[in-house]
Each structure stands twice: as structure tokens, then as C-alpha cells.
Amino acid sequence: MIKKLLFLVITTCIYSSALAQMVIPDTSDCIQSFSIEAETVAGDNQRVDDIKLSWNFSEATNSNKLKLSFEVQPLNACWEGLNGTKRSEVRTFKISDFSEQLIGSKKLTYTDLNCKCIKWKAIIVDPTTNCETKTDWQFISFL
């Protein structure tokens, strides 16, 4: 009994440390000095969490002209991480008031996406220079 409890505690500690993911730009990207983070947060549904995508572009140059959107791919086979099978089409969430909100967040709910896990990436565009920066795909689960 104690071994099972100890295993459960260790597994929970390891899992909870992997709940938040920080994305920072590659040095070769044309848009720099920003951070994007995904984490699970408690939501209205007690069985699953919500996912909060947070961003901070307060240090980026020309940040008032940038456009931000997130591509979200709902997945099946969550145990396979980024290689999970596609559940439905990719959904794009455009942040409409981004220039007024350089530090903000977007909440994704289980019921909106109808899946247990997703992979996501951010797309940042500077329309004045036609510069586009895409982050790598990231994996996160609602569970």
C-alpha cells in the first residue's frame, strides 16, 4: 500500500511539473523579445481543466503593429504527444485586440474543442515588414 502511494505521489509530482510550457523566440526569428506560455488552469468543468495561452510582447519592437494568432490542432491518442492522431480540423484563434493588450491570455476549454489534448503554435506577423514568426508545435492536455 505504501509503495503504491509513494508511486502515485512521485508520478503526480513529475506530471505537475510538466503542466506549463514556455515558448521563447529562436534567435533567427525576425520578431524577438516575446514569451508565450501554455498552462492548465481550473475551469468550470470539474472533470477536466482549461488551457490558458498567455503572451507577453511588452519588450518586442513594433509591438503595436504586430498581429497574433494561435493554431490549435485537437488530438486523439494523447499518450503519443505531438504525434497523436488528428481529431478534427486545425482551428485558428486570432487575437483581435492584440495591439491594445501586449500582455494577455486566451482561454481554451474542453467543450469548445471536444478533445482531451491539443497541439498548438503561435503565429506572429509584422505587416509593415511582411515578417512572420511561427513557434514550434507544443503539446498540452486538458487532463
Legacy VTK file of the C-alpha trace (Angstrom):
# vtk DataFile Version 3.0
C-alpha trace
ASCII
DATASET POLYDATA
POINTS 143 float
0.000 0.000 0.000
2.791 2.417 0.892
4.654 1.588 -2.332
1.542 2.355 -4.378
1.002 5.631 -2.542
4.650 6.618 -2.983
4.456 5.790 -6.708
1.309 7.909 -7.022
2.926 10.880 -5.276
6.072 10.696 -7.419
4.025 10.377 -10.626
1.889 13.358 -9.637
4.960 15.490 -8.930
6.525 14.643 -12.265
3.269 15.265 -14.142
2.527 18.594 -12.441
5.976 19.958 -13.312
5.203 19.406 -16.996
1.905 21.308 -16.989
3.280 24.700 -18.021
5.282 25.295 -21.178
7.214 28.445 -22.013
7.939 29.358 -25.622
10.616 31.927 -26.422
11.688 33.038 -29.902
14.510 31.432 -31.826
17.456 33.778 -32.370
16.932 33.504 -36.129
13.298 34.695 -35.939
12.577 38.174 -37.267
10.354 39.034 -34.279
12.165 38.894 -30.941
11.684 39.696 -27.240
8.428 37.934 -26.515
7.270 34.967 -24.488
4.266 32.679 -24.782
3.218 30.166 -22.151
0.593 27.422 -22.018
-0.687 26.039 -18.749
-3.652 24.146 -17.426
-5.959 26.060 -15.102
-9.078 25.104 -13.195
-12.245 25.714 -15.183
-15.992 25.297 -14.857
-15.852 21.569 -15.663
-14.636 19.673 -12.601
-13.515 16.655 -14.646
-11.043 18.485 -16.879
-9.000 21.677 -16.721
-8.962 24.574 -19.158
-5.867 25.642 -21.061
-4.631 29.213 -20.828
-2.324 30.551 -23.539
-0.564 33.647 -22.173
1.673 36.076 -24.018
3.980 38.970 -23.226
5.102 41.239 -26.076
5.846 44.307 -23.926
9.559 44.194 -24.858
9.102 43.472 -28.591
9.861 46.191 -31.139
6.946 47.429 -33.257
4.634 45.509 -30.936
1.735 47.886 -31.627
1.724 46.761 -35.282
2.061 43.013 -34.719
-0.746 40.500 -35.248
-1.031 37.357 -33.142
-2.956 34.150 -33.767
-2.844 30.617 -32.415
-3.272 27.454 -34.478
-4.766 24.667 -32.386
-4.952 21.033 -33.527
-7.297 18.836 -31.413
-5.769 15.364 -30.950
-6.679 11.778 -30.148
-4.148 9.332 -28.674
-2.839 11.848 -26.149
-0.202 9.412 -24.871
1.631 9.942 -28.177
2.110 13.664 -27.512
2.721 15.704 -30.670
2.345 12.524 -32.738
-1.252 11.947 -31.616
-3.812 11.419 -34.360
-5.817 14.404 -35.552
-9.310 14.545 -34.062
-10.667 17.418 -36.160
-9.527 20.309 -38.322
-6.986 22.879 -37.154
-8.677 25.875 -35.559
-7.206 29.368 -35.691
-7.780 31.836 -32.879
-6.926 35.404 -33.903
-6.284 37.836 -31.082
-8.267 40.837 -32.324
-7.287 43.425 -29.699
-3.628 42.424 -29.560
-2.169 45.911 -30.134
-4.078 47.155 -27.063
-3.208 44.090 -24.991
0.512 43.272 -25.307
0.308 41.174 -22.141
-2.727 38.914 -22.138
-4.176 35.443 -22.399
-6.649 33.285 -24.303
-8.592 30.536 -22.543
-9.373 27.277 -24.362
-11.997 24.950 -22.926
-12.606 21.244 -23.306
-16.152 21.797 -24.571
-15.024 24.290 -27.245
-12.524 21.854 -28.778
-14.144 18.489 -27.895
-10.845 16.741 -27.218
-8.607 15.730 -24.312
-5.377 17.180 -25.662
-4.091 19.582 -28.300
-1.003 20.699 -30.074
-0.661 24.421 -30.669
1.625 27.032 -32.147
1.673 30.811 -32.269
1.928 32.844 -35.460
3.157 36.417 -35.140
3.071 38.710 -38.161
4.503 42.183 -38.667
2.519 43.527 -41.657
4.847 46.507 -42.162
7.828 44.253 -42.964
5.964 41.100 -44.092
7.825 39.269 -41.354
6.200 36.107 -39.989
7.410 34.114 -36.998
5.930 30.733 -36.127
6.707 28.858 -32.947
7.234 25.117 -32.931
4.238 22.911 -32.206
3.692 22.404 -28.480
1.614 19.712 -26.733
-0.707 20.169 -23.747
-3.541 18.153 -22.280
-6.821 19.178 -20.659
-6.404 16.299 -18.188
LINES 1 144
143 0 1 2 3 4 5 6 7 8 9 10 11 12 13 14 15 16 17 18 19 20 21 22 23 24 25 26 27 28 29 30 31 32 33 34 35 36 37 38 39 40 41 42 43 44 45 46 47 48 49 50 51 52 53 54 55 56 57 58 59 60 61 62 63 64 65 66 67 68 69 70 71 72 73 74 75 76 77 78 79 80 81 82 83 84 85 86 87 88 89 90 91 92 93 94 95 96 97 98 99 100 101 102 103 104 105 106 107 108 109 110 111 112 113 114 115 116 117 118 119 120 121 122 123 124 125 126 127 128 129 130 131 132 133 134 135 136 137 138 139 140 141 142
